[in-house]
């Protein structure tokens, strides 16, 4: 599995709470429709006042081809346009990684 792991900053006009509500609400509803998506996780800091970022995003796909196709799709384009409204795109680090699971007790 390949994953996008991204640390997100909200746009200045959003409070942390408003950012989280939008990100985990309407935006998540769009993200869940990405073609080929096999894993989707959002994480928020336990103490946002002391955190460098407003959230951590993880999106998983079978391979790089599936990842590329997802973001080229109509849903992928809609998702990126929506994110641009409340996320300071490019402000935080982003990596595409190959996941190795060492423990999975779920």
PEHUMO-V397606 format. One record per residue. N is the residue number from 1. PSI is psi in whole degrees, -180 to 180 (NA if undefined). OMEGA is omega as a letter, one per 40 degrees, with the letter a starting at -180 (999 if undefined). D_FIRST is the distance of its C-alpha to the first C-alpha in whole Angstrom. Layout:
N_PSI_OMEGA_D_FIRST + N_PSI_OMEGA_D_FIRST
This chain:
1_138_i_0 + 2_146_a_4 + 3_144_i_7 + 4_127_i_10 + 5_120_a_12 + 6_136_i_16 + 7_123_a_19 + 8_143_i_22 + 9_139_i_26 + 10_158_i_28 + 11_151_a_30 + 12_-32_a_34 + 13_-4_i_35 + 14_136_i_33 + 15_164_i_33 + 16_-42_a_31 + 17_-43_i_31 + 18_-39_i_31 + 19_-51_a_28 + 20_-42_i_26 + 21_-45_i_28 + 22_-45_a_27 + 23_-45_a_24 + 24_1_i_23 + 25_-106_a_25 + 26_-39_a_26 + 27_-41_i_23 + 28_-36_i_21 + 29_-37_i_22 + 30_-48_a_21 + 31_-38_a_18 + 32_-17_a_17 + 33_0_a_18 + 34_128_i_16 + 35_137_i_15 + 36_2_a_11 + 37_126_a_10 + 38_-14_a_8 + 39_138_i_9 + 40_123_a_12 + 41_139_i_14 + 42_140_i_17 + 43_140_i_19 + 44_151_a_23 + 45_145_i_25 + 46_-24_i_28 + 47_82_a_30 + 48_-27_a_30 + 49_-27_a_33 + 50_-1_a_32 + 51_149_i_28 + 52_-18_a_28 + 53_159_i_25 + 54_-16_i_25 + 55_166_i_22 + 56_129_a_18 + 57_137_i_15 + 58_124_i_12 + 59_127_a_10 + 60_144_i_6 + 61_158_i_6 + 62_-44_a_5 + 63_179_a_6 + 64_-33_i_9 + 65_-43_i_11 + 66_-39_i_10 + 67_-49_a_10 + 68_-45_i_13 + 69_-39_a_15 + 70_-45_a_14 + 71_-16_i_16 + 72_-15_a_19 + 73_168_i_20 + 74_-43_i_23 + 75_-42_i_21 + 76_-41_i_19 + 77_-41_i_22 + 78_-42_a_24 + 79_-45_a_21 + 80_-39_i_22 + 81_-40_i_25 + 82_-45_a_25 + 83_-37_a_24 + 84_-19_a_26 + 85_-28_a_29 + 86_-10_i_28 + 87_136_i_25 + 88_85_a_27 + 89_134_i_24 + 90_-3_a_23 + 91_-27_a_25 + 92_165_i_23 + 93_150_i_20 + 94_136_i_17 + 95_148_i_14 + 96_123_a_10 + 97_158_i_8 + 98_120_a_6 + 99_137_i_6 + 100_116_a_8 + 101_129_i_10 + 102_-31_i_14 + 103_134_i_16 + 104_92_a_15 + 105_9_a_18 + 106_NA_999_18
